[in-house]
Amino acid sequence: MHWTEALLLLIGGVSILLALGAPVAFAFIAVNVVGAFLFLGGEVGLLQLARNMVNSVSNFAFTPIPMFLLMGDILFHTGLAIKAIDAVSLVIRRVPARLSVIALVAGTIFSAVSGSTIATTAMLGALLLPEMLKRGYERKLAMGPIMAIGGVDMLIPPSGLAVLLGGLSGISISGLLIGGLIPGLALSAVFIGYIVVIAWLKPSLAPTGDIPDVEGWQRWRPFVFNVVPLVVIMFMVIGSMVLGWATPTESAAVGAATTLVYAAAFRALTWKALKNALLSTAGVTGMIMFIILGATTFAQILAFTGATTGIAAVVTESGLSPTAILIGMLGILIILGLFIDQASIMMLTVPLFMPLVKKFGFDEVWFGIMYLVCMQLGLLSPPFGLLLFTMKGVAPPEISMGEVIRAAIPYLLFGMLLLALIFFVPGIATWLPSRM
């Protein structure tokens, strides 16, 4: 069978199963079983597939994922995350669209101690959106920042998807984690500036409402005890990698252990909270492991059929410049983000794109950060952006999906601008990793 026929069979099979509603991981596993039987030699191929599956989930590079998830789950289930939001709200006082700014600042802090994008959006939406609407905030100004900052979670370390991308592609995981820091913080700062300017120009969009009448130490005390420790944990995780003191796995373990100690020190770590946090982490980690299992073996079968090298040869002989090919790959990622989730996009494209990245000598961390920005855009892109559905789930029933989508559009545009900026100024993504 020619590699083009094999490629159509494998990609077509996955597409049909996904269209029928099969879970992503199981769609890939089912196609892998068929592919192994056809291309790897019947029963022998199936045995080899089983061995490859075991090896794929035994990869030590994926160890940081449950640790990063556990950090966020501990904060959410112990209630320390809510206390941090309350503390931020006391410090941020007289700024336009105060509650929207609080959502962005709190979301940025949680992004630095949690690997879960959807959890951050759901929590901020459930806590802050009702209060914003009650005070008369314009709906788009209330929902947009909460969804936008959830997407930034993918860029600011610790990021579970960055670890997943690094493990699947072979790109330096520490490079991806550190490389996303500057773009993520810059995007968060731009969001804050945009909200403040919009609300300043048109105050009716975000009525001021009541401001907490707390001054002096009573105003700053909750911030010192509930937010500063999170910032310290963030610097321990990120700083240990930047300074070369720890690998991503070691820094993730330090972050998880420090979060546990922090929760215990403030007497928030009950057995029930710990159990719920561990169950939540185990559930999400199990799902991710199945995705890794399916994606890794799918890439191996593609390589065995000759599809990977065949595509690389076709692209090389097309006469297109490396820049045009790179733009094409990013465009494909953005288009796929309109229709399928981020894990599926990685499973489909990483085996096909990475040989081209290596072939043309693109900086892998640079490409990886742009890849993650495209994934962040997909979270907010209609019609199937995951954060759009997350927001619809926590918003009042009278808010339509159309309103949710319109609220996300300005932040999509800012994400596109960030992608273009990283494309033309690679140092935004590569400077900090190069100093590691």
N, C-alpha and C positions, 0 to 999 in steps of 0.2 A: 504494500500500500504506500502510495506517495505521501510525503509529509504534508502536503496541502489537504489531502483527503483525511489524514489522521487528525490534523488541526480542526477541520470542520466537524468531524465526528465528536471530538472531545469538547470543543467550545459549544457546539450545537447541543450536545447532550446536557451540559450544565445549564445552558440558557433555557431549554425546555423544562427541566426539572424546577428551576427557579420560578419560571412562569406559572408552573402548576402549584406553587406554594410550598415546595419542599424546603426544609431548613437548609441554610447555606452550606454548613459543614457536611451534612449528609448527602446533598446534591453532588458535591465534589467527590466524596468517598465512593458513592455509587458509580460515578463515571470512572474513577480510578480503578475500581474492581474490573469493570469492562475493559478499560484500556490495558490493564496489566495482563488480563487473560489473552487479549488479542495481540499485543505487541511485545510482551515479555516472555511468552512461551507457555500459555496454558496454566497448568497447575503449578509448574515451577515459577511462573510469573506471579501467581497469587501468593506463594510463599515468600518471594522476594518483596512483594508489596507489604506483607505483614511485617517483615523485618524492618523495612524502611519506615513504616508507620511508628514502630516502637522507637527507632533511632531519632525520628523527628521530634517527638515530644520529650525525649531524654536530653535534648540540647540544653546545656547549662546557660546559654545566652538568654533563654526565656524566663529564667528564675526571677528577675526583677518584677515581672508583671504582677504576680499575686501580692508581693510586698507593697508595691505602689497602690494597688487596689485596697489593701488592708488599711493603709494610712487614712485614706478617705473614709472608708467604712467605719473605722473607729470614731472619727470625728462626727460623722452623721448620727450614728446610733447611740453615742454617749451624750448627745446634745451640745457638745462643745462647739460645733459649727454654728449653731443658733446663737450661742453666747457671743461668738466672735462677730456675727452680724450686728447684734445689739451694741457691742462695743464700738464698732466702726460707725454706727449711726449716731453715737454720742459725740464722736470726734468731728465728723463732717457736719458742719452747721449751716452757715449762710452761703450756700452756693445754689445757683439755679438748678432745677430738677434734682433736688437733693437726694430723693430716694433712688432715682436712676443712677446717680453717681455712686451711691452706697452699694447698689447691686454690682456695678462694675468693679469697684475697689474690692468688695468682699469676694466676688468671683475670681479676681486675679489672685487673691491670697489663697483661696481654695485650690486654684489651678496649680499652685506651687506645692501643695501637700496632698493632692488627690489625682489619681489616674483615670477618673471616670467623668467623661464629658456630660453624659446624660444625667447623672446623679446631681452634678452641680446645677444644671439648668432646672431640673425638677425641684430641687430644694429652694433655690432662689425664687422660682416662680410661685411655689406654694406659699412662701413666707411674705414676699414683698409685693407681688402683683395685686392681691386683694386690697392691700393698704393704698397702693398707688391709685387704683380705680376708685376707691372710696373717697380719696381726696380730690378727685376730678382730673387726674392726669389723662392727657390724650392717649388713646389706646396704643397707638404705634410707639409713642415715646415710652410707654410703660413696658411693653413686651419686647421691643427691639433690643435694648441693652442686655436683658437677661439671656436671650438666645445668643446674642453676639459673644458675650463673655464665655458662654458654654463652649463655643467653637474654639476660642483662644486656649482652652484647657488642653487641646491637642498639641499645641506648640510649646507651652511652658512646661518644663520638667517638674515633677515626674509625669511622663505621658505613656500610658500603656500601648497606644497605637504606634508611638515612635519605637518602642522596644520591639513590637511585633514586626514593623517594617524592617528594622535593622536585622532581626533574626531571619526573616524570610529572604532578604536581599543580600546579606553579607556586608552591608554598610555598617561602619562603626556605630554601635549603639550609644556609647558615650558621646561621640561626635554629634549624633542626631539630637540627643537630649540637651546638650549644651548649646548646639547651634540654633535650637528653637527659642532660646531664652530672649535674645535681643529682639527678633521679630515679634514674639508674643507680647513682650512688655510694650513695644512700640505700638502695636495694634491696640492694646488696651488703652494706652495714653491717647491715641487718636480718637477712640470711641468716647472717652471722657470729654475731650475737647469739643467734639462734635455735639454731644448732648448739652454741654454748658452753653455753647454759642447759640444753639437752636432755642433753648429755653430762655436765654437772655434776650434774644431778639423778639421772642413772642412769649411773654410770661404766662399767658392764658393756657399754654399747653401743659404747664406743670405748676399748679398752685402751690404756694409755699407751705401752707398748713401749719400745724403746731410744731414748734422746735423744742426739744427737751430743755427744761430750765435747770441745767446742771452745770456747775462751774468748778474750777480748781481741780484738786486731786480727785474728787468724786467723778468728774468728767473723764479723766485720763486713767483712773484705776482699772476699770474693766478692759481698757485697751492694753495696758501693760500686762495684765494677767491672762487675757484671753486671746490676744492677737500677737503680741511680741513673741510668745513661745512658738507660734506657728511659723513666724518669720525665721526664728532661730533654727527650727527643724528644716525649713527650706534651704537655708544657707549651709546647714550640715550636709544635706543630700547633694546639693549642687556644688558647693565648695570643695567637698572631698573628691569629686570627680575632676573639677577644674585644676586643683592643685596636684592631682595625681596620687592622692593618698589612698584612694579606694577605686575599685572597679564599679561599674553600674550595679552589679549584684550586691557587692558589699555595701555600697552607699544606700541601696534600697533596704537592706537589712537594718542598717543603722537608723534610717528614717522610720521604719515600722516599729523598731524597738523603742526609739525615743518617743514616738507618738503614744505607745502603750504606757510608758513611764509617765508622760505628761497627763494622760487621762487618769491614771491611778493616783498621781499626786494630788489631783483636784477632786478625788473621790467620785469620779464620774464613771469609772470602769466597773460596772456591776456585771455579775455573771450573765444576766440576760443580755446586756448590751454587747458583751464580748461574744456570746453565742451568736447573736444576730449578725454581728460584724463578720465573724468567721464563716457563717453560712452564706452570707452575701458574697464574700470574696471567693469562697469555694465554687459557688454557682457560676459566677462570671468567669473565673479561671478555667473551669471545666469547659465552658462554651468556647473560650479562646483556644484551649488545647485541641479541641476537635477541629477548629478552624486551621490551626497550625498543621495538624495531622493531614488534613485534606489538601492544604495548599502545597506543602512540601512534596508530597508524593505526586501531586498533579504536575508540578514543575519537573520532577524527575522523569515522568512518563513523556511529557512534551519533549524533553531533551533526548530521550531514547529514540523517539520517532523521527528525530531530525528536524522537527518543526522549529525549535529555537534557533538552530544554526541556519535553517532555511530562510526564516524571516530576516535574520541579520544580514544574510547575503543579498536578499532582494532589496532591502533598504540601502545597503552599501552601494549596490549597482544602480540605484535609481537616479543617481546624479544630483540628488538634493544635498545641500550643504548641511554640516552638522547642526548649525543653528536652526535651520528649518525643521530638521528631524526632531530636535529637542522641543521646539514649539508645538510640533505635531503631537508628541507624546503628552505634553501638558494639556493640550486641547482635548485629547481623548479622555484624560482623567477628569476634566471638568464636565465633559458631556456624559460620561458614565455616572458622575456624581448626581446627575439629574434623576437617575432611574434606579440605581442600586446602592446598597450600603457600602461603607468604607472597607469592611473586611472582605467583602466579595470583590471589590475593585482590586485590592491588593493581591488576592488569590489569582485573579485573571491576568493582571498586567505585570506584576513583578517578574515572573519567569520570562516574559517576552521583552520587557524593557531593559532589564539589567545587562543582558549581553550587549545591547546597543550602547548603553552608558559606558561599559568597559571598552567596547570597540572604538568609540570616538574619543575616549579619554576625558570625559566630563568629570569634574570633581564630584565624588560620590556623595559627600555630605551636602554640598550645594544642591545637587539634584534631589537628595532625600528631603531637605527642608522645603523645597518647592513642591515636592510630592505631598508633603503633609499640609501645606497651605491649600493645595487643590482638594485634599480630603476635608479640610476645614470649610472650604466653600461648599462642598457637597452636603455637609450637615445642615446648611441654611438654604439649599437650592430646592425650589419647587420642582416637581410635585411631591417628591418622596424624601425630603430632608428629614433626618431623624429628630433634629431639634425643633422643627416645625410641628411634628406630631407630639413631641414632649410638651411644648408650650400649649398646644390645643388641649392636651389632656389635663393641664392644671388651670387653664383659663375658664372663666364662667361660660356656661353653655351658649349664651347669646352672642359670644364672639365667634365669628365665622373663620373658616380656614383661610379665606381670602384676606381677611384683616391680618391674620398671623403672617401670611406670606408678604404682604405689603410692609409690615413692620420690619421684616428681615432684609428688605432690598437695599437700604442704604449701607448696611454692614457688609453685604455681599460685594458692593462696589468698592468699599475700603479694602476688603480682602483681595480683590482683583488688583488694586493699586499696589498693595504689598507684594503680590506675586511679581508684578512687573518690575518693582523696585529691586527685589532680590535677583531677578533675572539680569538686570543691567548693572547692579552693584553687588556682585557675589560676596563681597566682604561682610555684608550685613549678616550672612549666615555662617561664613567660614572663619571670620576673624577670631571669635572667642574660642572655637575648638582648636584653632591653630596655636593658641597660647596655653593649651593644656600641657 
